[in-house]
Amino acid sequence: AWECDYVREANNAIRFKELLAGDDRYKVPSVVKDLCTTRVLVSERLQGRVLSKAVEESQTIRNELGERLLRLCLREVFSFRFMQTDPNWSNFFYNKSQVELLDFGACREFPKEFLQVYGRILMSAANNDREGVWNYSKQLGFVTGYETEVMRNAHIDSVMVLGEPFRETAPDNYDFLSQTITQRVRETIPVMLRHRLTPPPDETYGLHKKLSGAFLLCTKLGSRFDTKAVWKEEVQDKFKM
């Protein structure tokens, strides 16, 4: 229903344009608000190419595009607390190494208190802290604390792999083509489906879709870049544990 309300989408696009104002790595189309209705959305026409065509570009451009996509994802979670939760190919254009953003119907805002704890879960994963992942997961309502050891390990493992690109031990030039993050997360799902005692918080579905989607986009692009530097600039230097 949200994605079919074009007045809401127009407001989301305007908000994103304000949030990214002054950052030339991204372009958000201007909206002609006076011409928008619940069934009509009018905005500036973007001139870039669809992101799927970027696989034909040089390694340098693919690296820069991947870096910008992952950076934006982290910024949405940790700085904006406002996220476009549908990270598929067709929602991005590119113009050289600039990312052009499309489709703001799936945007949603997240409570500050929720993201403070969620951020601590990811920070714990990046710091290779399994106990921190578990304790903050209990605090957020991911788990009850009464799970079996099998479920406990499956949950922690699924989160820990998300922190791999941001650990000190990660290579300075992280190669997304060689990563197995999404595959290993997928392998934990059958265990968690059998042993889970409580459903995850509703907010996490959009967050996980966005994070895994950003990793997949970088993988499809064959990007290689310093993920630790991106994490430090967008999360570590801004987010307080």
HUJO-V840926 format. One record per pair of residues at least 12 apart in sequence whose ideal C-beta (glycine too) atoms are under 10 Angstrom apart, sorted by the first residue. I is the first residue (numbers start at 1). J is the second residue. Records with the same first field share a line. If there is no record, write none. Layout:
BEGIN
I->J, J
END
This chain:
BEGIN
1->105
2->105, 106, 107, 108
3->86, 103, 104, 105, 106, 107
4->38, 39, 105
5->38, 39, 41, 105
6->31, 36, 37, 38, 39, 40, 41, 42, 104, 105
7->33, 36, 37, 38, 39, 40, 41
8->36, 38, 41, 104, 105, 107
9->31, 36, 38, 41, 43, 103, 104, 105, 106, 107
10->31, 32, 33, 35, 36, 37, 38, 40, 41, 42, 43, 104, 105
11->31, 33, 36, 104, 107
12->28, 31, 82, 84, 103, 104, 105, 106, 107, 108, 109
13->28, 29, 30, 31, 33, 36, 41, 43, 44, 84, 101, 102, 103, 104, 105, 107
14->28, 30, 31, 33, 43, 104
15->28, 80, 82, 104, 107, 109
16->28, 29, 31, 72, 76, 80, 82, 83, 84, 101, 104, 107
17->29, 30, 31, 43, 44, 101, 104
19->75, 76, 79, 80, 82
20->72, 75, 80, 99, 101
23->68, 71, 72, 75, 98
24->97, 98
25->64, 65, 67, 68, 71, 72, 97, 98, 99
26->68, 69, 71, 72, 75, 98, 99, 100, 101
27->44, 46, 47, 48, 93, 94, 95, 98, 99, 100, 101
28->43, 44, 46, 99, 100, 101, 102, 104
29->42, 43, 44, 45, 46, 93, 100, 101, 102, 104
30->42, 43, 44
31->43, 44, 104
32->44
41->103, 104, 105
43->102, 104
46->93, 94, 95, 100, 101, 102
47->93, 95, 100
48->92, 93, 94, 95, 96, 98, 99, 100, 102
49->93, 94, 95, 96, 100
50->89, 90, 91, 92, 93, 94, 100, 102
51->65, 69, 88, 89, 90, 91, 92, 93, 94, 99, 100, 102, 217, 220, 221
52->88, 89, 90, 92, 94, 220, 221
53->89, 93, 94
54->66, 89, 92, 93, 94, 97, 99, 217, 220, 221, 222, 223
55->220, 221, 222
57->94, 96, 97, 221, 222
58->97
59->221, 222, 223, 224
60->97, 224
61->94, 96, 97, 221, 223
62->94, 97, 176, 218, 220, 221, 222, 223, 224, 225
63->97, 173, 176, 218, 221, 222, 223, 224, 225, 226
64->94, 96, 97, 98, 99, 221, 223, 225
65->92, 94, 96, 97, 98, 99, 217, 218, 221, 223, 225
66->99, 174, 176, 214, 215, 217, 218, 219, 220, 221, 222, 223, 224, 225, 227, 230
67->97, 99, 174, 218, 221, 223, 224, 225, 226, 227, 229, 230
68->92, 94, 97, 98, 99, 223, 225, 230
69->87, 92, 94, 99, 213, 214, 215, 217, 218, 221, 223
70->165, 166, 174, 176, 211, 214, 215, 217, 218, 223, 225, 227, 230, 231, 234
71->99, 214, 225, 227, 229, 230, 231, 233, 234
72->84, 87, 92, 99, 101, 210, 214, 234
73->87, 207, 210, 211, 213, 214, 215, 217, 218, 230, 234
74->119, 122, 166, 210, 211, 214, 227, 230, 231, 233, 234, 235, 238, 239
75->230, 233, 234, 235, 238
76->107, 110, 207, 210, 214, 234
77->110, 115, 118, 119, 122, 207, 210, 211, 234, 235, 239
78->115, 116, 118, 119, 122, 123, 231, 234, 235, 236, 238, 239
79->115, 234, 235, 238, 239
80->107, 109, 110, 115
81->108, 109, 110, 111, 112, 114, 115, 116
82->107, 108, 109, 110
83->106, 107, 108, 109, 110, 115, 203, 206, 207, 209, 210, 211
84->101, 102, 103, 104, 105, 106, 107, 108, 206, 210
85->105, 106, 107, 108, 110, 203, 205, 206, 207, 208, 209, 210, 213
86->103, 104, 105, 106, 107, 206, 209, 210, 213
87->106, 209, 210, 211, 212, 213, 214, 215, 216, 217
88->103, 106, 209, 213, 216, 217
89->213, 216, 217, 220
90->102, 103
91->103, 104, 105, 106, 213
92->217
94->221
106->206, 209, 210
107->206
108->203, 206, 207
109->203
110->203, 204, 206, 207
111->203
113->140
114->140, 141, 201, 203, 204, 207
115->140, 203, 207, 239
116->136, 139, 140, 239, 240, 241
117->136, 137, 138, 139, 140, 141, 142, 201
118->136, 137, 139, 140, 142, 201, 203, 204, 207
119->136, 235, 238, 239, 240, 241
120->132, 133, 135, 136, 137, 139, 140, 239, 240, 241
121->133, 134, 135, 136, 137, 139, 140, 142, 159, 162, 163, 204
122->136, 159, 162, 163, 166, 207, 211, 231, 235, 239
123->136, 163, 166, 231, 235, 236, 239, 240, 241
124->136, 137, 156, 159, 160, 163, 241
125->156, 158, 159, 160, 161, 162, 163, 164, 166, 167
126->160, 162, 163, 164, 165, 166, 167, 168, 170, 227, 228, 231, 235, 236
127->163, 166, 167, 168, 236, 241
128->160, 163, 164, 167, 168, 169
129->156, 160, 163
130->152, 153, 156, 157, 159, 160
131->156
132->156, 159, 241
133->155, 156, 157, 158, 159, 160, 162, 163
134->147, 152, 153, 155, 156, 159
136->159, 241
137->152, 155, 156, 159, 200
140->200, 201, 203, 204
141->198, 199, 200, 201, 203, 204
142->155, 159, 196, 198, 199, 200, 201, 204
143->155, 156, 192, 196, 197, 198, 200
144->196, 197, 198
145->197
146->197, 198
147->192, 195, 196, 197, 198
148->191, 194, 195, 197
149->195
150->191, 192, 194, 195
151->188, 191, 192, 194, 195, 196, 197
152->195
153->188, 191
154->187, 188, 189, 190, 191, 192, 193, 194, 195, 196
155->188, 191, 192, 195, 196, 200
156->188
157->184, 185, 187, 188, 191, 192
158->181, 184, 185, 186, 187, 188, 189, 191, 192, 208
159->185, 188, 208
160->184, 185
161->179, 180, 181, 182, 183, 184, 185, 187, 188, 215
162->181, 182, 184, 185, 208, 211, 212, 215
163->181, 231
164->179, 180, 181, 184, 227
165->179, 181, 215, 218, 225, 226, 227, 228, 230, 231
166->227, 228, 229, 230, 231, 232, 234, 235, 236
167->227, 228, 231
168->228
169->228
170->226, 227, 228, 231
171->224, 226, 227, 228
172->224, 225, 226, 227, 228, 229
173->224, 225, 226, 227
174->218, 223, 224, 225, 226, 227, 228, 229, 230
175->218, 219, 222, 223, 224, 225
176->215, 216, 217, 218, 219, 220, 221, 222, 223, 224, 225, 227
177->218, 219, 220, 221, 222, 223, 224
178->219, 222, 224
179->215, 218, 219, 227
180->219
181->211, 212, 215, 216, 219
182->212, 213, 215, 216, 219
185->208, 211, 212, 215
186->212
215->227
END
